[in-house]
Amino acid sequence: MLTGESPPPPISSVDAEEGPVWAITLRRWLMTVIILSALASVFSDARVITACGAAAMATYLWLARKQFGFGTWVPVSMVIAGLAAALWQGVAPEVLWLGAERMLFLGALVAMLGTLRSAAAIAPEVHRAGLYITGQPASRRYLAMTFGGHLFGILINFGGLALLLDLAKRSMSTPAAAELPAEVQEVRLRRMTVAVIRGFSMISLWSPFGFATNAILISVPGLSYMSFGPIGFAMSFVFVAIGLFLDYLDGRRFRRLGLPRPKPPLRSWTGAAALVGHVIALGLAVFAVHEVTPLSFQEGLICVVPCYALLWAAAAGRAAPGGPLSGVASAAGATWQRLSVLGPEVGVFASAGFLPVVLLALIPVDQLQGTVSGWAFGPVPLALGISALIAASAMIGINPIVMASVLGATAAQLAVPGLSDTAIALAITGGWTAVIGFSPFITTLGISSAIVKRSTVTIGIKWNGVFCLTLLAVWSLMLAGLITFGVI
């Protein structure tokens, strides 16, 4: 253990499990069936696999319904209504099968990404990286925590967000921090919190492991990640610079107070370097599988992630008394425990897989295309409208993945001249990224609020509102320029 370290905190605790033991155990086994069905469907088109997975999904969500909040009930209710309408109107069975397959895939992907979270929970480099990031002096802290939120989020999603915010909160309880004026303590907490959230939110701009990218790719068939991912990656540096400028303005009045400079533990930088290595290695593995096999990008992702998590857990446990097997056993146990409490996430993401397919079959696309043409809207207003709708819907509690999936699939089918699939993808990522650190109903702010003990309205609107609105404005200008000049 490094000098000055305390025992590592958990990445995040498993949520409280509700219901009798038999129901908890049954939910875990049902999620196992869902995962296995999704993996099997990658290599087989047998409908019996999809049927088993869909039955397990419906039963799992029913048993987990007490876990649902407003943000889950909305898309699940839309699925129920959409299915009823599809059966009433006699939608072709092939459409429902396709919807079920996509529902299974996105629902299973949530659980599969959780295997990385379990491996990270026992990896010493993750804790070292957290100490390095939160221990930076004010002049470097914003960049460290923004990139930290980004890296942790890419690898372990909400678990990474929780870990960094927990470390930031703990850093405010040290003797040195306790001696600071109350105003300085509040500003320091605010600056660290928004830095982590901003870094985490920018995953949506480009990360091939993020939910935004996978929702877009599954909703807009034929779209290539390379057509929009690199643009988002490049723009993320622009937004880091904007955030850094806002942080500078926020902290400039405290620079002359001669406040003590924090210092990260010796050699803790090795943890941050290791995390960068994990992101690169995992990304290369997914791209390699996609290139050398017939698997699509998403199919490669869902196959590679658990394999990588297994190897990571084994490596993390090699110094433990039981060796690599103890690491694997620990990570597997954590993953198994978590399978019963995934109801809210699975409900939202499964709905995002099913809804676009069914709604496209119910919507008279030709009539809608004529209506849109009659409005004489060009590609730029339509693209900006997609971004605005995703952001506005999130502000009333509709998860961006649901709107992104529906709007992406619908816009692609309309085939509006000048509105390419790439433009649609970029419109979605811009609206999504701008709102997940802004809307009080988004999970990102719910987790942040629980840790830093400030309301979601305070964190999202008061603390982070200017950045989010600036991001949306800059992204809209960039998108309009790319469309206008025929770049996309």
C-alpha positions, 0 to 999 in steps of 0.5 A: 500500500502506498504511503498515506493510503487508507484502505480502499473504499468500495467502488459502490455498494450493492443496492439494498435488495428487496423481497424474500430470499427466493425472489432475490435468488430467482432474479439472479438466475433470470438475469443469468438466463438473459445474459446467456440468451444474449450471448447465444443469439450472437452466434445463432438465430434460433428463435427459441433462444430469443423466446427464452430470453424474452420470457426471462426478461419479462419475469425479471422486470416483474419481480424487480418492479419495486425497484423502479422509479419514475424514470424506469416506469415511463419507458416500461409503460411505453413498451407495454403500450407499444406491444399492445398496439402492435398486437392490435394492429397485427404487426408482422411477427418478424418485427416483434422478434427483432424488437425482442432481440434488441431488448435482450442485447441492451438489457444484457449489456448493462449486466455485462459491463458490470463485470468490469465494475466487479474487477475494478473493485478489487484492483489496487490500481483503481484506488491508487488512481483515485488518490492521485486524481483527488490529491492534485493541487488546485492548479491541476485538480480540474483536469485530473478529476475531469480526465479521471471521471472520464477514464473511470466512467469508461471502465466501470460506468456509474461505479467509477463516478461513485468512487471518485466522488466518494474520494472527493467527499472524503478529502474534504474531511481531512484535518487540513480541509477542516481548517479551511473557511466554510466558503472555501470548503463549499467551493472546493467540493463544488469544483471537484464534483462538477469536474468529475460529472463533466468528465463522466458525461463526455463518455457519451460523445465518443466512448465505444463502451458507452451506452450512448454509442451502443444505443445509436449503433443498434438503432441506426443499422449500417452506421459505422462508429468511425463516422461519428466517434472520432468527431466526438473524441476531438470535441471532448477536448474542446469541452475540457478547455471550456470547463477548465476556463469556467473552473478558473473563473470559479476559483480565482478569488481564492488564489491569493489566500495562500491555501495549503497545497494537497499532495497525492501519495508517492507513486500513485500516478502509476494507478492512473497510468494503469487505467489508461492502459486498461482503456486502450487494451480493452478498446483494441481488443473489441476493435480486433474482434470486430475486424477479424471475425464476422461479429458486429462491433456490439457483438464483439463488445458483449463478448470481449468485456466479460473475458477482459474482466475475468483476466483483470480480476485474476491479475488483481488477485495474484498477490492475494493468498488465494492467487488469481483464483481468489480474484476471479472468485471475488469479482464473480461473487460481486457480479452475482450479488448485483444481478438481483438489483439491476431492475431500473437499469435493465428496464430502461435499456431493454425498453430502448432496444424494443421501442424503436423497432415497434414504433417504426412499424406503427408509425406511417413513415411515408406520411410522416416523411411527407409531413416533414417535407411539407414543413420545409425544414432543412437538415440543420433544423432537424438535426438541432431539433433532435438534440433539443428533443433529447435534452428537453425530454430528459428534463421531464424524466424521460431517459436519453437512451429511450429518446435517442433510440426512438429518434435515431431509428425514426430519423434514419427511416425518414431519409431526409435529404442532407440529413445523414446517419452521421449527422443523426448520431452526432445530434443524439450525442450532443443532446445526450451529453449536454443533459446528463449532467443537468437534468435532476432526473438523470441517474448521474445526478442521483448518484452524485447527490447521494454522495456529496449531500446536495440536491440534484437541482443544486448540482445539475442546474446551479453548479453545472448549468452554465457548462451544460448550456454552453456545451449544447450551444457549441455542439449545435454550432459545430453540427450545423457547420458540418452539415452546411458545408457537406462534411457529414 
